[in-house]
Amino acid sequence: MDSSGTRRQNTRRKLFEAAVTLIAEQGFSSTTVDEIAERAGVAKGTVYYNFASKSVLFEELLRHGIELLADSLQRAADESAERGGRRVDALDAMIGAGLDFISRYPALTQLYVAELWRTNRAWQSTLMQVRQKAIAVIESVLREAVAAGELSPEIDVPLTASALFGMVLVAALDWQSYQPERSVEEVHSALSRLLQGRVGGAGR
């Protein structure tokens, strides 16, 4: 059972990686199941064994990827709290975690940002749900910061959380597309200063 489960997980991971790369390269409509199977090194029937259709594969791909990001953000916040840091420090740690995730999965991030602007997809509701899961992690830390007096009670928590999430996504994509010579640390440092100056300074 364990061996079979591990094999299936590995197969699904290969399919995810193949699909996200191909769709980022040539678009969803132009990508075929045959191409995904070939890129993953599996038979076409294996794709349909794991996923009912290409649309289901892509929907699960987006869900899986953004849930991984949300988990990464939560872990960064928890680790910061365990070190005794302020909530603003936790937000900064989450920015670092987000940038690290995007640097490891750039194609997934490109797809996610592109799909946010398309409202006619079957998976749009799923995308909004998993997006909210990631943003909810940021909202939670912002509310704790307000309760602790680190941030002004006048802060708009939902909008600020969305803005921070979007800031990391857009800055990371711009970095990878136009300033690839910069390191993750450099980009994190720049966003950290922005966070400390704009959000972190709100309660002062």
N, C-alpha and C positions, 0 to 999 in steps of 0.2 A: 504493500500500500504506500509506504513512504517513498520507495523507489519510483513507483508509478506517478505519485503526486509530484515528486521533484522533476521527473521528466516532463510532465505536463506544464509545470511552471516555467521550465527552461524553454519549452516550445513556444509558450505564449509570450515570453520575454523576447524571443527571436522575432516573432511575428510583430510585436509592438515596435521593436527597433526598426525592422524592415519597413513597416507601414509608415511610421513617422518620418523616416528619411525620404522615402519615395514621394510621399504627399507634400512634404516641404519642397522637394525639388521640382515637381511637375503638377501639383494640384490634386485635389481629391477626385474630381471627375475623370482626369486623364490617367489615374493610377488604376491598374487592373489587379484582380486577385491573383492572376498568373504571375504578375511581376512581384507582388508581395511574397508569394510562395517561393519564387526563384531567388529573391534577395535573401530570404530567411533560410534557404537551403532545405525546404521541406516540400512535400507533395501538395498539390492544390487541394486535395481532399482534406488535408490536415487543417487548412485554414477553416473550412466549413465545419470540421469536427469541433473546433474550438469556438468558432463564432458563426452565427447564423447567416451573416452577410457582411459585405465590406462596410456598410453603414454601422452595423453593430460593432465591428472591430474598431472603427474609428471612434465611436461613442465611448467604448470601454477604454480606448487609448487615452482620450482626453480625461476621462474620469480618473483613471489610474495615475496619470501624470500629475494632475493638480492635487490629488489626495497625497501623493508623495511630497509635493511642495508644502502642503498644509502641515503634514507631519514634521517636515524639516523645520518649518517656522516654529511650531509648538515646542519641538525639542530644544531649539536655540533659546526660546524664552524660558523654558524650565531650567536649563543649565545656567542661564544668567541669574535666575532667582536663587538657585542652589549656592551660587558664589556670593550671594548677598548683595547683588547689584541693584541699582534703582530700576524702575520700570522703563525709564528712558534708555537705560543701558540694555534692557531686554529688547527694546525696539531696534536699537543699533545692532544687536546680535542677530536679530531676525533679518535685517537688511543684508548682513554678511552671509547668512544662510541662504537667502533668496538669490543673491548673486552667485554663490557657489553652485547652487542647484542649476541655475540658468546656464552657467559656463559648462556644466556637465551634460545638459540636455538642451542645447540651443535650438535644434530643429523643433522640438516639442513646444518650446516657448514661442517660436515664430508661428506655429500652427495655432496655438491658443489665442494669440493676439489677433491673427487674421480672422479666426472664427467668431471673435467677439462682435465683429461688425456685420456678420451675416445673420439675418433673422429668419431666413427661410429653411434652415437646416432642421432635420428631424431630431437632432440631439441638442437643440438650443436650450431646452429646459434643463437637461442634464448639466450642460455647461454652466448655466447660471447657478445651479445648486452647488456644484463643486467649487465654483468661484467664491460663493458666499461662505463656504466652509473655510477657505483660506483666509478670507477677510475677517471672519469671525474671530480667528486667532488674534489678529491685530487689534480688533475692537476690544477684546477682553483685556489685553494689556493696557490699552489706552484708558479704559474705564478704571482699572486698578490705579493707574497713574493719577487720574483725577481724584479718586477717593483718597489717595495718599498725599494729596496736595502738591504733587510734582507738576501737574498741568492745571491750567485754568479750567474752572467748571463751565466756562462759556464755550469750550471747544466742542465742535460738532463731531462727535465720535465716529458715526458711520461714514461721513464724508471724508474725514481725515484718514480713516483706515483705508478707504478706497484710493485716496490720493497717494498714500505711502506705497500701497501695493502697485499702483500704476507707475509711480515714480521708479521703482526698482525694475519693473518690466521694460519700460521705455528706455531708461538709462542703460540697461544691460544690452538691449538690442542695438542701440546706437553705438555703444562701446564695441560690440562684436562686429558690427557692419562697417563703422567708419574710423574707429580708433583701436584696432585689435592689438596694437603694440603695448597698450596699457595692461597692467596686471590687475587681477581681482582686487588686490590690496589697495591699489591706487583708486580704483572706482569706488570701493567701499569707503575709503577715507574721504573722498569728495562728498558722497551722499551722507556720510556721518556728520560732516560739518554742516551740511544743509539741515539735517535733522536737529542737531543740537541748537542751531541758530534760530530755526523757525518753530519747531515743535517744543524742543527742550527749553527754550527760553520763554515759552508762553506763560509759565507760572511765576516768572521772576518779576 
